[in-house]
């Protein structure tokens, strides 16, 4: 049974157009597909095409052929460009619309505009990286790059697409919808603060669970700081090349009686956190102490602590500006920190400690979000 419709609700049918005229009235654009593929420490894979006059790089991918679906294109291009077959595509990270007269288009390019899908191509194992084979007539080389370096090799709009897609993967947010490199919906926290992942080679070193030897000074104390729902707090220090995420904590000062005192002080200054019951998880050996002026071998302490209060955002006295404060699962935090497999194992240890010591739940995967500027209540 159909519902009655009042006369004003009737819409006059559009006059039928000849097929050719109707076809010409439809919007036309190129269709492309690409993938975010990383190595085990979170560096993004780029390829260097031989045919680009401006020497810019690309994400793996290519042009959707007539009658082809974008995900089929992406798998085909990954096989053709990298020699990797059956690489899973787990999600659509971004959909981007490019205007036909965008300034990043090379002069003389007859582009009607482009819609590009960016898929999640996952993380390659070392064996898969070794198996990469390039078609030399099309691609001269490939590289795994930190995002801050990757954007320098991409055209500006391609860099914006790459960052939005990769951050959607890291932040577990919905598909990013972009137009000319900009979000058309709400801007997620990682994009809003221009957060990047930086690979730290030191964290290939194992986490020692034993007490710190007396001969080793403790130069640093960082902690996995848990709120009651099992997530942890990260701070992101803004800079001219973007913000780099860190665990709360910092350098042990001469005025700190213990590394735990360092943690309490730094967590309050950087993130306005009040902590309770810090527990040592272990330490990482820094063989040179170069970042501390070449002091020689030292220990960098890793702890877990419970957050009992978060205050309003404030200026960090050491830097003169406020840090972004992000909430993430331990696994998400490890990925953002760029610590690779050792960091993932440390995150798991921290989560197990929080569960056993304080009865905190295992954090459910969710979108990374920001602690409000006014702070938040902790139940």
C-alpha positions as CSV (number, residue, x, y, z in Angstrom):
1,X,0.0,0.0,0.0
2,X,1.4,3.4,-1.0
3,X,1.3,6.4,1.3
4,X,-0.8,9.3,0.1
5,X,1.2,12.2,-1.2
6,X,-0.2,15.8,-1.2
7,X,-0.1,17.7,-4.5
8,X,2.8,20.0,-3.5
9,X,4.9,17.0,-2.9
10,X,4.7,15.8,-6.5
11,X,7.8,16.6,-8.5
12,X,7.5,16.9,-12.3
13,X,9.5,14.1,-13.9
14,X,12.6,15.2,-15.8
15,X,12.2,15.0,-19.5
16,X,14.0,12.0,-20.9
17,X,17.4,12.9,-22.6
18,X,19.0,11.1,-25.5
19,X,21.6,8.6,-24.2
20,X,24.6,10.6,-25.5
21,X,23.3,13.8,-24.1
22,X,22.6,12.2,-20.7
23,X,26.1,10.6,-20.7
24,X,27.6,14.0,-21.4
25,X,25.7,15.6,-18.5
26,X,27.2,13.2,-15.9
27,X,30.2,14.2,-13.9
28,X,33.4,12.6,-15.1
29,X,36.6,12.1,-13.2
30,X,39.6,9.9,-13.0
31,X,39.5,7.1,-10.5
32,X,42.6,5.9,-8.6
33,X,43.6,3.5,-5.8
34,X,46.6,3.5,-3.5
35,X,47.7,1.8,-0.2
36,X,49.3,2.7,3.1
37,X,51.9,0.0,3.7
38,X,54.3,0.2,6.5
39,X,57.3,-1.7,8.0
40,X,57.3,-3.0,11.5
41,X,58.4,0.3,13.0
42,X,55.7,2.3,11.3
43,X,57.5,3.8,8.4
44,X,55.4,4.4,5.2
45,X,56.3,2.7,1.9
46,X,56.8,5.1,-1.0
47,X,57.8,4.3,-4.6
48,X,59.8,6.6,-7.0
49,X,58.2,6.6,-10.5
50,X,60.5,7.1,-13.5
51,X,57.8,9.1,-15.4
52,X,57.2,12.1,-13.1
53,X,59.1,15.2,-14.3
54,X,59.0,16.9,-10.9
55,X,60.8,13.8,-9.3
56,X,58.0,13.4,-6.7
57,X,57.2,10.0,-5.1
58,X,54.0,8.1,-4.7
59,X,52.1,5.7,-2.5
60,X,51.9,2.2,-4.2
61,X,48.9,2.1,-6.4
62,X,47.6,3.4,-9.8
63,X,44.8,4.1,-12.2
64,X,41.5,2.2,-12.1
65,X,40.9,0.7,-15.4
66,X,37.6,0.8,-17.2
67,X,35.1,-1.5,-15.4
68,X,37.5,-2.2,-12.5
69,X,36.7,-1.8,-8.9
70,X,39.2,0.3,-6.8
71,X,40.1,-2.5,-4.4
72,X,40.8,-4.8,-7.4
73,X,43.0,-2.0,-8.8
74,X,44.9,-1.7,-5.6
75,X,45.7,-5.4,-5.3
76,X,46.7,-5.6,-9.0
77,X,49.0,-2.6,-8.7
78,X,50.6,-3.9,-5.5
79,X,51.4,-7.1,-7.3
80,X,52.7,-5.4,-10.4
81,X,54.7,-2.7,-8.6
82,X,56.0,-4.6,-5.6
83,X,55.8,-8.2,-6.6
84,X,53.7,-8.9,-3.5
85,X,50.6,-11.1,-4.2
86,X,47.6,-11.5,-2.0
87,X,48.4,-8.6,0.3
88,X,45.2,-8.1,2.4
89,X,43.4,-4.8,2.2
90,X,41.7,-4.5,5.6
91,X,40.0,-1.1,5.3
92,X,39.3,2.0,3.3
93,X,41.3,4.7,5.1
94,X,40.5,7.7,2.9
95,X,38.5,8.8,-0.1
96,X,39.9,11.9,-1.8
97,X,38.4,14.2,-4.4
98,X,40.8,16.4,-6.5
99,X,39.6,19.4,-8.4
100,X,40.4,19.5,-12.1
101,X,42.4,22.7,-11.7
102,X,44.3,22.0,-8.5
103,X,47.7,23.7,-8.4
104,X,49.5,20.5,-7.7
105,X,48.6,19.2,-11.2
106,X,51.5,19.5,-13.6
107,X,51.0,22.2,-16.3
108,X,49.3,20.8,-19.4
109,X,47.8,17.8,-17.5
110,X,44.2,17.3,-19.0
111,X,42.7,16.1,-15.7
112,X,38.9,16.2,-15.3
113,X,39.4,15.7,-11.5
114,X,40.2,12.5,-9.6
115,X,38.6,10.4,-6.9
116,X,41.2,8.3,-5.1
117,X,40.6,5.5,-2.6
118,X,43.4,4.8,-0.1
119,X,43.3,1.3,1.4
120,X,45.1,-0.2,4.4
121,X,47.8,-2.5,3.1
122,X,49.0,-3.5,6.5
123,X,52.5,-4.1,7.9
124,X,55.2,-6.0,6.0
125,X,57.4,-8.5,7.7
126,X,61.2,-8.3,7.1
127,X,60.8,-11.3,4.7
128,X,58.1,-9.5,2.7
129,X,60.3,-6.4,2.5
130,X,63.1,-8.6,1.1
131,X,60.7,-10.0,-1.5
132,X,59.8,-6.6,-3.0
133,X,60.7,-6.5,-6.7
134,X,60.1,-3.4,-8.8
135,X,59.3,-3.0,-12.5
136,X,62.4,-0.9,-13.3
137,X,60.9,0.7,-16.4
138,X,58.2,2.2,-14.2
139,X,59.7,2.5,-10.7
140,X,63.4,3.2,-9.9
141,X,63.4,2.6,-6.2
142,X,61.3,2.3,-3.0
143,X,61.8,3.5,0.5
144,X,60.2,3.2,4.0
145,X,60.1,6.7,5.4
146,X,58.9,8.4,8.6
147,X,55.9,10.5,7.8
148,X,57.8,13.8,8.3
149,X,60.2,12.7,5.6
150,X,57.6,11.1,3.4
151,X,55.7,14.4,3.0
152,X,58.9,16.0,1.7
153,X,59.0,13.6,-1.3
154,X,55.3,13.7,-2.2
155,X,53.5,16.5,-3.9
156,X,51.8,18.6,-1.3
157,X,48.3,17.3,-1.9
158,X,49.6,13.7,-2.0
159,X,51.3,14.3,1.3
160,X,48.0,15.5,2.8
161,X,46.2,12.4,1.6
162,X,48.9,10.1,2.9
163,X,48.9,11.7,6.4
164,X,45.1,11.6,6.7
165,X,44.9,8.0,5.6
166,X,47.8,6.9,7.9
167,X,46.4,8.7,10.8
168,X,43.0,7.1,10.2
169,X,44.7,3.8,10.6
170,X,46.7,4.8,13.7
171,X,43.8,6.5,15.3
172,X,41.1,3.9,14.5
173,X,38.9,6.6,13.1
174,X,36.3,6.4,10.4
175,X,37.3,6.7,6.7
176,X,38.7,10.2,6.1
177,X,36.8,12.1,3.5
178,X,38.9,14.7,1.8
179,X,38.6,17.4,-0.9
180,X,41.8,18.9,-2.3
181,X,43.7,17.5,0.7
182,X,41.4,18.8,3.4
183,X,39.0,17.0,5.7
184,X,35.4,17.8,4.8
185,X,34.0,16.4,8.0
186,X,35.3,16.7,11.6
187,X,39.1,16.8,11.8
188,X,40.4,13.9,14.0
189,X,42.7,14.6,16.9
190,X,45.9,13.3,15.2
191,X,45.3,15.5,12.2
192,X,44.3,18.5,14.3
193,X,47.6,18.4,16.1
194,X,49.7,17.3,13.1
195,X,50.9,14.2,14.9
196,X,53.7,12.2,13.3
197,X,55.4,8.8,14.0
198,X,59.2,8.9,14.6
199,X,61.2,5.7,14.5
200,X,63.6,5.5,17.5
201,X,66.3,2.9,16.8
202,X,67.2,2.7,20.5
203,X,63.9,0.9,21.2
204,X,65.2,-2.1,19.3
205,X,67.0,-2.7,22.6
206,X,65.3,-5.2,25.0
207,X,63.5,-4.1,28.1
208,X,65.4,-5.4,31.1
209,X,63.1,-6.6,33.8
210,X,65.8,-6.8,36.5
211,X,66.7,-3.9,38.8
212,X,68.9,-1.2,37.3
213,X,72.5,-2.0,38.1
214,X,74.1,0.4,40.6
215,X,76.8,1.3,38.0
216,X,74.2,2.7,35.6
217,X,72.7,6.1,36.3
218,X,69.0,6.5,35.5
219,X,68.7,9.4,33.1
220,X,65.0,9.2,32.1
221,X,61.7,8.0,33.6
222,X,58.7,7.6,31.3
223,X,55.4,5.8,32.2
224,X,52.4,4.2,30.8
225,X,49.8,6.3,32.6
226,X,46.4,4.5,32.8
227,X,43.0,6.1,33.2
228,X,40.2,3.8,34.6
229,X,38.9,2.5,31.3
230,X,42.4,1.0,30.5
231,X,43.6,3.6,28.0
232,X,46.8,5.5,28.4
233,X,47.8,9.2,28.1
234,X,50.2,10.4,25.5
235,X,51.6,13.9,25.2
236,X,52.4,15.4,21.8
237,X,55.0,18.2,21.6
238,X,54.2,20.6,18.8
239,X,57.0,21.7,16.6
240,X,57.7,23.2,13.1
241,X,57.7,19.7,11.5
242,X,54.7,18.5,13.5
243,X,54.0,17.0,16.9
244,X,55.8,13.9,18.2
245,X,54.0,11.7,20.7
246,X,55.7,10.7,24.0
247,X,54.8,8.9,27.2
248,X,54.5,11.3,30.2
249,X,57.8,11.7,32.0
250,X,61.2,13.1,31.2
251,X,64.8,13.6,32.3
252,X,65.8,12.9,35.8
253,X,67.0,16.2,37.4
254,X,69.4,16.6,40.2
255,X,66.5,18.0,42.4
256,X,64.6,14.7,42.0
257,X,65.2,12.3,44.8
258,X,64.0,9.3,42.8
259,X,63.0,8.6,39.2
260,X,59.5,8.3,40.5
261,X,59.7,11.9,41.7
262,X,60.7,12.8,38.1
263,X,57.7,11.1,36.8
264,X,55.3,12.8,39.1
265,X,56.8,16.2,38.3
266,X,56.9,15.8,34.6
267,X,53.4,14.3,34.3
268,X,52.1,17.3,36.2
269,X,54.0,19.8,34.1
270,X,53.5,18.3,30.7
271,X,50.0,16.8,31.0
272,X,48.5,18.1,34.2
273,X,48.2,14.5,35.5
274,X,48.1,13.4,39.1
275,X,49.5,9.9,39.4
276,X,49.4,7.2,42.0
277,X,51.3,3.9,42.7
278,X,54.0,4.0,40.0
279,X,55.5,0.6,39.4
280,X,58.8,-0.1,37.5
281,X,58.4,-2.3,34.4
282,X,62.0,-2.4,33.5
283,X,64.7,-0.3,31.8
284,X,66.3,0.1,28.4
285,X,70.1,0.5,28.0
286,X,71.3,3.8,26.3
287,X,74.9,2.9,25.5
288,X,76.1,6.5,24.7
289,X,73.9,9.0,26.5
290,X,74.4,11.2,23.5
291,X,71.1,13.0,24.0
292,X,72.3,13.9,27.6
293,X,75.5,15.4,26.4
294,X,77.5,12.1,25.9
295,X,77.3,11.0,29.6
296,X,78.0,7.4,28.6
297,X,76.0,4.2,29.4
298,X,72.8,4.9,31.3
299,X,69.3,3.5,32.0
300,X,66.0,4.7,30.7
301,X,63.4,3.6,33.1
302,X,59.9,2.5,32.1
303,X,57.0,2.5,34.6
304,X,53.3,2.1,34.8
305,X,51.1,4.4,36.9
306,X,47.5,5.1,37.7
307,X,46.0,8.5,36.8
308,X,43.8,9.8,39.6
309,X,43.1,13.3,38.2
310,X,43.5,15.4,35.0
311,X,43.7,19.1,35.3
312,X,43.0,21.9,32.8
313,X,45.6,22.2,30.0
314,X,48.5,24.5,30.9
315,X,51.8,25.7,29.5
316,X,54.7,23.4,30.0
317,X,57.4,25.4,31.8
318,X,60.2,23.7,29.9
319,X,58.9,24.5,26.4
320,X,56.7,27.5,26.9
321,X,53.7,26.0,25.2
322,X,51.0,23.4,26.0
323,X,51.2,19.8,24.9
324,X,48.4,18.0,23.2
325,X,47.0,15.2,25.5
326,X,45.8,12.1,23.8
327,X,44.0,9.0,25.0
328,X,44.8,5.7,23.2
329,X,44.9,2.0,23.9
330,X,48.4,0.7,24.8
331,X,48.7,-0.9,21.4
332,X,47.8,2.3,19.6
333,X,50.2,4.2,21.8
334,X,53.0,1.8,20.9
335,X,52.4,2.3,17.2
336,X,52.4,6.1,17.6
337,X,55.6,6.0,19.6
338,X,57.5,4.2,16.7
339,X,59.0,1.6,19.0
340,X,58.3,-1.3,16.7
341,X,57.8,-4.9,18.1
342,X,59.7,-4.2,21.4
343,X,57.3,-1.3,22.0
344,X,54.3,-3.6,21.3
345,X,55.6,-6.1,23.9
346,X,56.2,-3.3,26.4
347,X,52.6,-2.0,25.9
348,X,51.3,-5.5,26.5
349,X,53.3,-5.8,29.7
350,X,52.0,-2.4,30.9
351,X,48.4,-3.5,30.2
352,X,48.9,-6.8,32.1
353,X,50.4,-4.9,35.0
354,X,47.4,-2.4,35.1
355,X,45.0,-5.3,35.0
356,X,46.7,-7.3,37.7
357,X,47.7,-4.5,40.0
358,X,44.7,-2.1,39.8
359,X,42.0,-4.3,38.2
360,X,41.8,-2.1,35.2
361,X,40.0,-3.5,32.1
362,X,41.7,-4.2,28.8
363,X,41.1,-1.1,26.7
364,X,38.7,-1.7,23.8
365,X,39.9,-0.5,20.3
366,X,38.4,2.9,19.8
367,X,39.2,6.2,18.1
368,X,42.1,8.1,19.7
369,X,40.7,11.2,21.3
370,X,42.0,14.3,23.1
371,X,41.6,15.1,26.8
372,X,39.4,18.2,26.8
373,X,41.3,21.5,27.6
374,X,39.3,21.8,30.9
375,X,40.4,18.3,31.9
376,X,38.1,15.3,32.6
377,X,36.4,13.5,35.4
378,X,37.7,10.0,36.2
379,X,35.2,7.6,37.6
